[in-house]
Amino acid sequence: MARNKPVGKKNRLIKLSKQTKWAPFWTVFKVHGKGRKFHPSEHTEVKRSWRRTSTNA
């Protein structure tokens, strides 16, 4: 990839990188209840990996 990226492409990559983060930890208690053990990635809406799927950004 080029060293200097166009602003539009950079903004698209920033948006895609935000989609790959886990849900906040407190959502586990809100969704599943206090005693249950779940990983925050269980209910992250969009799971995207740079290896698995293409961004076409």
Secondary structure as GFF3:
##gff-version 3
##sequence-region A 1 57
A	DSSP	alpha_helix	7	19	.	.	.	ID=ss1
A	DSSP	alpha_helix	26	32	.	.	.	ID=ss2
A	DSSP	three_ten_helix	40	43	.	.	.	ID=ss3
###
